[in-house]
């Protein structure tokens, strides 16, 4: 196993809140999966959770080395939480294709937020195992 890539991102929560206020459901549905929307809306400070997931997706795309290009859609990445609260990454679409092409076996993510900022760091591992968290379309 080898580290394929590392990415980090920091986002102003007010920027994501502005996009949510300006574009509403169209922004949510373009950027986040139904599961992510339910998770964020289920929290008192939903903007912080949306911003953390935005940062996580940005960090993953940086670690992947593609950015938001190469046919990738925001919803090709889904940030889930285990019962313990630990965030995990589910992939689909073009990200899944790249993972298979590059033998990517694990996507590690950590996120944090405060009143003003959300941040995330991603590490992608390359190896012989098949990545198991896949978004079901």
N, C-alpha and C positions, 0 to 999 in steps of 0.2 A: 504494500500500500504506500502511496505517495500523496503528498499535498499537491493537488492540481491548481488550486487558486485560493487567494484570500481577498476578501473585500470588506470595506466598511463604509458606513454612510451616517450622516447626521442630518436631520430635517427639523426645520422650525415648525412646531405644531400649528402655529397661526397660518402658515402657508397651506397646509393640508386642510385646515378648517375653512379657509377662504375658498378653496377649490370645491369643498363639499357644499358650502353655502351658495356659491355661484352656479354650480353645475348639478348639484343634487344627485338624484338617482342615476343620471347618465354617467357621471364620474364614478360613482360607487360601482355600478354594474360593468364598467369598462375595466376598472382597476382591481376590484376585489371579488372573490367568489362568494356564493351565497353563505357558505359556512363562516367566512371571515366577517361578512356583514352582520350576521346573527351574533357572532362573538362580540364585535365592537359595539353594536347597538345595545347589547346586554349589560354594558358597563356605564356607570354614571358619567365618566369622562371619555366618551366614545372617540373624540378627536385625538386624544393621546394614543389610543389603541390603533386607530386608523394610521396615524403618523408612524407608529412603531412598525406596522406591517409594510407601509410604504418604504421605510428605511431598510427593512429586512429584504424586500424584493430588490431594491437598488444594490444592496451589499452583495446579494447572491449573483446578480448580473455582472457586477464588477469581478467577483471571484471566477465566474464562468468565462470572463474575458470577451463578452459579446456586447455588453450594455443592452439597451433597448433597441435591438436591431436584429438582422438575420431571421426575420419572420417570427420573432418572439412576441408574445402577448402578455400583458400583466397577469392575466388569469391562468397562464401556464405555470405559475407559482402560487402555492397556497400555504399560508402559515397556519398550522394547527397547534393545539396545545394538548399535551397529555394531561391526565387527571392530576398529576403532580404540579402542573403549570408549565412544565418544560416545553418550550416551543420546538416544533419539528417542521420540516419542509416536505410538502407533497408537490410532485411535478407532473406535467402533462404537456401535450402539444409539442412545440419545437424544442422546449427545454428537455423533454423526455428523449427526443431524437438525438440531441447533442449528448446527453448523458450516456445513451447506448453507444453512440459513435466513439466517445472518448473513454469508455469503461469507467464511468463515475459511479462510485458505490456508496457515497455518503455525502449528505449536505448538512453541515452543522451550522446552527444559527443561535445567536444570543441577541436579545433586545433589551432596551431600557428606555425609560422616559421620565421626565419631570414636567413642571408646568410649561416650560418654553421649548424644550427640545426632545426629540426621540432619536435614538441611535441604534445601530445594529452592526454586528460583525458576522461574517459568514466565512466558513472554511469548507472547501469541497475536496473530497478525498477520491483518489483514483485507485482502482484495484480490480481484482478478479470477480468480486461478488456483484450481484445485480441489485440495484437500488430498488427498495420495496414500496416506498410511499408514492403511489401514483394517483393522480386525480382521475376519478371516474367521470366520464362525460355523460 
